[in-house]
Every structure is written in C-alpha cells, then in structure tokens.
Amino acid sequence: MVKVKFTALMRRDLGREKDEVEAADVAELVAELEGRYGDVFTRYLSSCHIFVNGSSTENTEGNETALSDGDEVIFMIQVVGG
C-alpha cells in the first residue's frame, strides 16, 4: 500500500489527513483518489505538487512515476499570495 498525505485546504475539504491506496504509479493513484473523493479531490489537482518519498514528480517521471509498497505520496497545494 502507498501512504498518502493531504495538506492544507485539501486535508480540510477531504476531511482527512491520510489515506492508503494500492497503486502502481502516480496516475493510478490519482485515478483511485478521484474515485474515492470525487470533485472535492479533482478540483485541487491543477494547483497541487505531488511528492513521492520527498521528490517532486516534476523532477521524475510525472504521472508515470512508479510506486512501491510503503512509498509516501504527499499532495501539497501551491501557495500564492503576497
């Protein structure tokens, strides 16, 4: 199982900080979470950075980043303002 953590507004709106999902890669993980949480999860995806074991998926294989049992994935909402 992959350990998932949600931050900030996403955590508040989903009503939980953590979840566990069986997924082979980030795309499969996102699809599973969309199925579980629907639009509440989906609306945050465009403003999220996804980290697998501390590394941004922007620096790896993106949604094709492979996942293994015990990996930690964090969905971090981009904060903007001034």
C-alpha positions in Angstrom: 0.0 0.0 0.0 1.1 3.6 -0.7 0.7 6.0 2.1 -0.9 9.3 1.0 -0.9 12.6 2.9 -3.0 15.6 2.2 -2.1 19.2 3.2 -3.8 22.4 3.9 -7.2 23.1 2.4 -7.2 19.7 0.7 -7.0 18.0 4.1 -9.8 20.2 5.4 -12.1 19.6 2.5 -11.5 15.9 2.2 -12.0 15.5 5.9 -8.8 13.5 6.5 -5.1 13.9 6.5 -4.0 10.5 5.4 -5.1 7.5 3.3 -3.7 4.3 1.9 -4.0 3.2 -1.7 -2.9 0.3 -3.8 -1.4 1.8 -7.0 1.5 1.0 -9.4 2.2 4.6 -10.4 1.1 8.2 -9.7 -1.6 8.2 -12.5 -3.2 5.1 -11.0 -3.1 6.6 -7.5 -4.7 9.9 -8.7 -7.5 7.9 -10.5 -8.2 5.9 -7.3 -8.3 9.0 -5.2 -10.6 10.7 -7.7 -12.9 7.7 -7.4 -12.9 7.9 -3.6 -13.2 11.7 -3.2 -14.7 12.9 -6.5 -14.8 16.5 -7.4 -13.5 17.6 -3.9 -10.2 15.9 -4.8 -10.2 16.7 -8.5 -10.6 20.5 -8.1 -7.2 20.7 -6.3 -5.1 18.7 -8.8 -4.3 21.7 -11.0 -2.8 23.5 -8.1 -1.0 20.6 -6.4 2.6 19.5 -6.4 2.9 15.8 -5.9 5.9 14.4 -3.9 6.9 10.7 -3.8 9.3 10.0 -0.9 10.2 13.7 -0.8 10.9 14.1 -4.5 8.6 16.2 -6.7 7.1 14.2 -9.6 8.1 17.2 -11.7 11.7 16.1 -11.3 11.0 12.4 -12.0 8.6 10.7 -14.4 5.5 12.8 -13.7 2.3 10.8 -13.5 4.2 7.8 -14.7 6.4 7.8 -11.6 6.4 4.2 -10.3 5.1 3.5 -6.8 6.1 0.7 -4.4 4.6 -0.7 -1.3 5.4 1.7 1.6 6.1 4.8 -0.5 4.8 8.1 0.8 3.0 10.4 -1.5 2.2 14.0 -0.4 -0.3 16.2 -2.3 0.8 19.8 -1.5 -1.2 22.7 -2.7 0.8 25.5 -4.2 0.5 28.6 -2.1 0.4 32.0 -3.7 -0.1 35.5 -2.3 1.7 38.4 -1.1 
